[in-house]
Amino acid sequence: MKVEDIKKICVVGAGNMGHQIALSAALAGYKVTCTDISQDMLDKAETFARTYLPERVAKGKMTQEQADLGLNNISFTINLEEAAHDTDFVIEAAVEKINTKRKLFEDLDRITPPHAILATNSSFIVSSKIADATKRPDKVCNMHFFNPALVMKLVEVVQGPHTSTETAQVTMDLCAKMGKTGAWLKKEIYGFLVNRILSALHNEALFLADMGIATPEEIDLAVMNALGHPMGPFRLMDFTGIDLSYYIGMERYQDTRDPKDKPSPLVVEKFAKGEWGKKTKKGFYSYE
Ligand code: CAA
């Protein structure tokens, strides 16, 4: 398959990442179906598209024609079969739980045409943990976007031992078609490039806050003012979702059984309270 053969893209998961990945693909000219198990998430994703595009036009960042194209190209459905049966490329952006992803890939393998590439947007999980749930492991890879996906340019494409070079190449080419910069990782590694670096920063920031050395606000200010980051680690966790930090930590701990991989006490506390960041209007900061 070549990137020119991709006409339809299916994005599974309309959450924090999925809704913006889907819109990015629609704006790049692809017919996109966005699907989720939650009608509420789909409604929110559709409302976002209907609000965001006119705002871009009003801001002079997009023409009316581009906005119309984006909106015409995207559709939302709760029915996975309907969303994926005629797709050429799937980007799975569902919850960061390995068993959910394995079940999804098993279903997608059954539903999608045999030529379709099945990519996961997982932030940490390498696709070899998922690929054997399908009968097409050569067409399974990681395609990892960053938050907010409409803005951030980098996409990591991770080629597992099962992934064919053709699949990785087509995925890299798709990144370019979507106006993104692909980084091709030729070997799998947990957390890929960026999240390994980011995790080191976040773990240290959480350790300092857990120890009472400084507050999350103070640590964020220090990182912004000393390192020039656009936002500090706590604001960023609010933004990407503290639930995500929790699930990633738990998945990792279940894999390694190393206590240092457990989510930090502060993350566990926030997770238990349902204070998951911007999406719940409260995390390390308040968004009322
Ligand atoms: N969705 C879509 N677009 C957004 C947005 C959002 N949530 N937030 C901001 N933007 C857009 C704005 O529309 C604006 O676009 P234009 O300049 O084209 O008009 C642009 O981003 C800048 O926005 P603002 O001026 O309002 O605010 P800012 O200068 O603070 O930028 C930001 C916002 C781009 C998010 C910036 O704060 C930033 O770069 N933050 C760090 C983001 C980051 O580190 N992301 C990686 C997260 S880690 C990750 O994603 C890992 C993972 O596995 C999930």
Boltz pocket constraint, residues with backbone or C-beta under 6 A from the ligand:
constraints:
  - pocket:
      binder: B
      contacts: [[A, 59], [A, 61], [A, 121], [A, 122], [A, 123], [A, 145], [A, 146], [A, 147], [A, 148], [A, 150], [A, 151], [A, 152], [A, 195], [A, 198], [A, 230], [A, 231], [A, 236], [A, 240]]
      max_distance: 6.0
